[in-house]
Amino acid sequence: MAPHSGHCIADSPNSSVNYATPSRYTYGQAVDFYVSGVPIRQVAAALSDWPGGLGLYPTWVHLDTGPRRRWYR
C-alpha cells in the first residue's frame, strides 16, 4: 500500500491543493492510496464494508472517517 495523500495542513505556505473546509485531510481523518499491482476496483471491493467515505479515482482510492458514502470519478 502506498499513500497518494493524507494528513496535510491546508493553510500552509507550501499547500497547492484546495481542500473543502473543513477537510478531513487536515484532521488526519482521510487518506488517498493505491496498492501496487492491485486494480482499484479490487481494492474497493475489499473495502466495501467500510463505514465511512469510499471514493474511487482512476489511480487511487480515497477513505475517510465521515458518514458512509460512495463516489466514482
Buried (B, 14 or more C-beta within 10 A) or exposed (E): EEEEBEEBEBEEEEEEEEBEEEBBBBEEBBBBBBBEEEEBEEBBEEEEEBEBBBBBBEEBBBBBBEEEEEEEE
